Amino acid sequence: MAAYEIEIILNRQLADCLSIPVFITDREGNLIYYNEPAEQILGKRYDDTGEMPVSIWATIFKPVDEKGNVLSPDDLPLVKTLKNCKPYHKTFCIESLNGKIEKIAVTSYPILGRPSRFLGAVALFWETKDE
């Protein structure tokens, strides 16, 4: 892992301890980490994908709405957080890297350093089932 601010490092350590999928980006939107529970939904180990720019991760997992319409990166909660430095939530579907369609709920929030410096963002997500 490259040299990151302590707030990014602490979020990564927290992600490693959680049983919920977590996706972490830097301030430019570059993917810098996702945890083991996220690997199961995304379809590939982080060690195999590594860091990647927003232009790739926002489309590689093929986000679509519940009607199958492709979502633009700007419609994704994490991208909105990166642009506006606010938390967002949305439920949508993705096609994982192993071709499986997953309906997920995503909540994103900004990572702020002192004094309120925007450092990156985190997305927590989980599979949802129709009831």
C-alpha positions, -999 to 999 in steps of 0.1 A, spaced: 0 0 0 13 34 -10 18 61 17 -16 74 27 -29 97 54 -36 81 88 -74 84 83 -72 63 51 -51 37 69 -75 36 99 -104 31 75 -86 2 58 -78 -14 92 -115 -11 101 -125 -26 68 -103 -56 75 -122 -62 108 -157 -60 93 -179 -87 80 -196 -62 57 -181 -54 23 -161 -22 22 -146 -3 -8 -122 26 -2 -110 53 -26 -86 82 -24 -97 118 -30 -94 114 -68 -116 84 -67 -89 58 -73 -98 25 -57 -72 18 -30 -87 -12 -12 -116 -35 -8 -120 -61 19 -125 -99 18 -163 -97 21 -164 -73 -9 -143 -98 -29 -172 -123 -27 -197 -99 -42 -173 -82 -67 -161 -116 -80 -123 -111 -77 -97 -108 -49 -83 -74 -43 -48 -89 -47 -58 -98 -82 -73 -64 -92 -52 -40 -71 -57 -3 -72 -76 12 -102 -89 46 -113 -126 56 -110 -130 54 -147 -124 17 -145 -141 6 -113 -172 26 -119 -179 6 -151 -160 -27 -146 -187 -40 -122 -214 -30 -147 -239 -11 -125 -275 -12 -137 -308 -2 -122 -335 -27 -114 -349 -24 -149 -315 -33 -164 -306 3 -176 -269 10 -173 -261 35 -146 -236 62 -153 -207 66 -129 -223 99 -117 -253 80 -105 -233 58 -81 -233 68 -44 -195 66 -41 -189 89 -71 -215 114 -56 -196 113 -23 -163 120 -42 -179 150 -60 -199 165 -31 -182 153 1 -215 141 15 -229 106 23 -252 89 -2 -273 57 -5 -287 37 -34 -299 2 -42 -289 -11 -77 -275 -42 -94 -240 -50 -106 -226 -77 -127 -196 -90 -108 -163 -98 -124 -173 -135 -125 -205 -127 -144 -230 -130 -115 -258 -104 -111 -260 -90 -76 -286 -66 -62 -267 -44 -37 -275 -16 -13 -246 9 -11 -240 36 15 -210 59 10 -194 85 32 -164 109 29 -131 105 48 -122 138 64 -88 146 79 -80 176 100 -90 203 96 -119 190 75 -96 180 46 -112 157 21 -90 126 18 -112 100 1 -144 80 5 -157 47 17 -186 26 4 -203 0 26 -224 -24 6 -244 -56 9 -265 -80 -11 -302 -74 -9 -329 -99 -16 -364 -92 -29 -390 -100 -3 
